[in-house]
Amino acid sequence: MKQIRMYIDDIREPKGEFDIIVRTSNEAIDWMFANEASPNFISFDHDLGGDDTAMKVVKFMVSADLDLGGEFIPEDFEFNVHSANPVGAANIEGYLNAYLRTRKV
């Protein structure tokens, strides 16, 4: 199966090659919902304009993975946080890393 790479950012253009570029959390969630899976790699910005943040995406991913018995987030999933917001970046990293650690146990 093809490795899918997603870039989530409301303003910046990606550095590197990405299959999907989304500008809002809803666009990312809509893509994942339609494809019934998370991409293999996501580069996250935290602040997506107004009160929209990538934490909505992260929480959706974890919830969907729990609902589907670990079948939503690929086993080889990796991510990067390129946000300029250090608190937001730490929140994304902490939430996802904590879930992924416990899922592998």
C-alpha positions in Angstrom: 0.0 0.0 0.0 1.2 3.5 -0.9 2.6 5.6 1.9 0.5 8.8 2.3 2.0 12.0 3.6 -0.2 14.9 4.8 0.7 18.5 5.6 -1.6 20.5 7.9 -1.0 24.3 7.9 -3.2 27.2 7.3 -0.5 29.5 5.7 2.8 27.9 5.0 3.7 25.8 2.0 5.3 22.5 2.7 9.0 21.8 2.4 9.3 18.4 0.8 6.8 16.3 -1.0 3.3 15.7 0.4 0.4 13.8 -1.1 -2.2 15.9 0.7 -2.1 19.5 1.8 -4.9 20.7 4.1 -5.5 24.1 5.6 -8.1 23.3 8.4 -8.7 20.6 10.9 -12.0 19.8 9.2 -10.3 19.2 5.9 -7.9 16.8 7.5 -10.6 15.0 9.4 -12.8 14.8 6.3 -10.0 13.2 4.3 -9.3 10.7 7.0 -13.0 9.9 7.5 -13.5 9.4 3.7 -10.4 7.2 3.5 -11.1 5.3 6.8 -7.5 5.7 7.9 -4.9 8.2 9.0 -2.0 9.0 6.6 1.3 7.3 7.4 3.0 10.6 8.0 1.6 14.0 9.1 3.4 17.3 9.5 1.3 19.4 11.9 1.0 23.1 12.5 -0.9 23.8 15.7 -2.7 27.1 15.0 -4.9 26.9 11.9 -6.5 30.3 12.0 -9.2 31.6 14.4 -9.9 29.1 17.1 -9.1 26.1 14.8 -6.1 23.9 15.9 -4.6 20.6 14.9 -5.4 19.2 18.3 -8.9 18.5 16.9 -7.2 16.3 14.3 -5.0 14.5 16.9 -8.0 13.8 19.2 -10.1 12.6 16.2 -7.3 10.2 15.2 -6.9 8.7 18.7 -10.6 8.4 19.1 -11.0 6.7 15.7 -8.1 4.4 16.5 -9.6 3.3 19.8 -13.0 2.8 18.2 -11.5 0.6 15.5 -9.2 -1.5 17.7 -6.0 0.1 16.6 -6.8 -0.2 12.9 -7.1 3.6 12.1 -3.6 4.8 12.7 -1.1 2.8 10.6 1.5 0.8 12.6 4.3 2.7 10.7 2.8 6.1 11.5 5.2 9.0 12.1 4.7 12.7 12.6 6.4 16.0 12.8 5.2 19.2 14.4 6.4 22.3 12.5 4.4 24.8 14.6 5.8 28.1 15.8 3.7 27.8 18.9 5.8 25.9 21.4 3.0 25.1 23.8 0.7 23.9 21.0 3.6 21.8 19.6 4.2 20.3 23.0 0.5 19.5 23.3 0.4 17.7 20.0 3.6 15.8 20.6 2.7 14.8 24.2 -0.8 13.6 23.3 0.2 11.6 20.3 3.4 10.1 21.8 1.5 9.1 24.9 -1.2 7.3 22.9 1.2 5.6 20.5 3.4 4.4 23.4 0.4 2.8 25.2 -1.0 1.4 22.0 2.2 -0.6 21.4 2.1 -2.2 24.9 
